[in-house]
């Protein structure tokens, strides 16, 4: 908690380190849920969406292939 009472630089460093770490953990949890069920579930999709939005908030973003690509035609699996 003392980390949160410091300077704005300390807040920024915490944000830069914690947000990508949290996004990675949520993404890993989404993969675990998908692997356990053998298919994408609403929970895993939600975890991927949250992780993706957290990644967009970071200072240095890089494209990652966490989320499996969706099929372009809705009728095909």
C-alpha positions in Angstrom: 0.0 0.0 0.0 2.9 2.4 0.6 3.6 2.1 -3.2 0.3 3.9 -3.9 1.1 6.9 -1.6 4.2 8.0 -3.5 5.0 10.3 -6.4 3.2 10.2 -9.7 6.3 8.6 -11.2 5.9 5.7 -8.8 2.2 5.4 -9.8 3.2 5.3 -13.5 5.8 2.6 -12.9 3.3 0.5 -11.0 0.7 0.9 -13.7 3.3 0.0 -16.5 4.3 -3.1 -14.6 1.0 -4.3 -13.2 -1.4 -3.9 -16.1 0.5 -6.0 -18.7 1.1 -8.6 -16.0 -2.6 -8.7 -15.2 -3.5 -8.9 -18.9 -1.1 -11.8 -19.4 -2.5 -13.7 -16.4 -6.1 -13.2 -17.6 -5.1 -14.4 -21.1 -3.4 -17.5 -19.6 -6.5 -18.2 -17.6 -8.6 -17.9 -20.7 -6.4 -20.4 -22.5 -6.7 -22.8 -19.5 -10.5 -22.6 -19.6 -10.5 -23.2 -23.3 -8.2 -26.2 -23.0 -10.2 -27.7 -20.2 -13.5 -27.5 -22.1 -12.0 -28.2 -25.5 -13.7 -25.2 -27.1 -14.2 -21.5 -26.6 -16.6 -20.6 -23.8 -18.3 -17.4 -22.8 -15.9 -17.2 -19.8 -12.8 -17.6 -21.9 -14.1 -15.1 -24.4 -14.7 -12.6 -21.6 -11.2 -13.2 -20.2 -9.7 -12.6 -23.6 -11.8 -9.4 -24.1 -10.7 -8.0 -20.7 -7.0 -8.9 -21.4 -7.2 -7.2 -24.7 -8.7 -4.0 -23.3 -6.0 -4.0 -20.6 -3.3 -4.4 -23.3 -4.6 -1.4 -25.2 -4.2 0.7 -22.0 -0.5 0.0 -21.7 2.2 2.4 -23.0 4.0 -0.1 -25.1 1.6 -2.3 -27.0 2.6 -5.2 -29.2 0.4 -7.5 -31.1 0.0 -10.9 -29.5 -1.8 -14.0 -30.9 -3.6 -14.7 -27.6 -7.1 -14.9 -29.0 -7.7 -17.5 -31.6 -8.8 -15.8 -34.9 -12.5 -16.0 -35.6 -13.7 -17.6 -38.8 -14.6 -15.1 -41.5 -17.8 -16.8 -42.6 -20.4 -17.2 -39.8 -21.7 -20.6 -41.0 -18.3 -22.4 -40.8 -16.6 -23.6 -37.6 
